[in-house]
Amino acid sequence: MIIVEGSARIPEDAWEEAIAAMETMIKASREEAGCIEYAYSRDLLDPNLLRIIERWKDKAALVSHFAEPHMAVFRQALGKVGPQDLEVRMYEAEPEPMPL
């Protein structure tokens, strides 16, 4: 499995536009083959901080995701929003249940 984790700062006056673009992206991405999880969220203690989490079946699914038409549309929309301090990382992982 591939885990994508990241964060970005969204300007306070750009959240409405960012949310519209993210909703479209999330819906389309969740329909892709190999997508296990795809979500964006606002940090509860830092409301201009966007959190990114994705889980993909394998690297091929993630590579295919980047070639999807909705990815190009999203990148264009995000460019208008002007995220700052964007950091995104990819990890390979073998899932195991978390002991509680």
C-alpha positions in Angstrom: 0.0 0.0 0.0 1.1 3.6 -0.7 0.3 6.3 1.9 0.4 9.9 0.9 0.5 12.4 3.8 0.9 16.1 3.6 -0.1 19.6 4.6 -0.4 23.1 3.2 -1.4 26.5 4.4 -4.5 27.9 2.7 -4.9 31.7 2.8 -7.8 32.6 5.1 -9.7 34.4 2.3 -9.3 31.4 -0.1 -11.0 28.6 1.8 -14.3 28.8 0.0 -12.6 28.4 -3.4 -10.3 25.7 -2.1 -13.1 23.7 -0.6 -15.0 23.7 -3.9 -12.0 22.4 -5.8 -11.2 19.9 -3.1 -14.8 18.5 -3.0 -14.6 17.8 -6.7 -11.2 16.3 -6.4 -12.1 14.0 -3.5 -15.2 12.7 -5.2 -13.4 11.9 -8.5 -10.4 10.4 -6.8 -12.4 8.1 -4.6 -13.9 6.6 -7.7 -10.5 5.7 -9.1 -9.3 2.1 -9.2 -6.8 1.5 -6.5 -8.0 4.4 -4.2 -8.5 3.1 -0.7 -8.8 6.5 1.0 -8.7 10.1 -0.1 -9.4 13.0 2.3 -8.5 16.6 3.1 -9.3 18.2 6.4 -8.7 21.4 8.3 -6.6 21.2 11.5 -8.8 21.9 14.5 -6.1 24.0 16.3 -4.7 25.7 13.2 -7.7 26.4 10.9 -5.6 27.6 8.0 -3.7 24.4 7.9 -4.9 21.8 5.4 -4.2 18.1 6.2 -3.9 15.6 3.3 -4.2 11.8 3.6 -4.5 9.3 0.8 -4.1 5.5 0.7 -3.6 3.7 -2.6 -3.4 0.0 -3.4 0.0 0.3 -5.0 2.4 2.8 -6.7 0.8 2.1 -10.1 -2.6 3.3 -8.8 -1.0 6.5 -7.6 0.8 7.1 -10.9 -2.4 6.6 -12.7 -4.1 9.1 -10.4 -1.6 11.8 -11.5 -2.6 11.2 -15.1 -6.4 11.6 -14.5 -8.1 14.7 -16.1 -9.5 15.8 -12.7 -5.9 16.1 -11.4 -5.1 18.7 -14.1 -8.2 20.7 -13.3 -7.4 20.5 -9.5 -3.9 21.7 -10.0 -5.1 24.7 -12.0 -7.7 25.5 -9.3 -5.2 25.1 -6.6 -2.8 27.5 -8.3 -5.5 30.2 -8.0 -5.9 29.5 -4.3 -2.2 29.9 -3.7 -1.3 27.3 -1.0 1.8 28.0 1.0 4.3 25.6 2.7 3.0 22.7 0.7 4.6 19.4 1.8 3.5 16.1 0.6 5.2 12.7 1.2 4.7 9.2 0.0 5.3 6.1 2.0 5.2 2.4 1.2 3.5 0.5 4.1 2.2 -2.9 5.0 -1.0 -2.3 7.1 -1.4 -4.0 10.4 -4.2 -3.6 13.0 -3.4 -1.1 15.7 -3.4 -2.7 19.1 -5.8 -0.8 21.4 
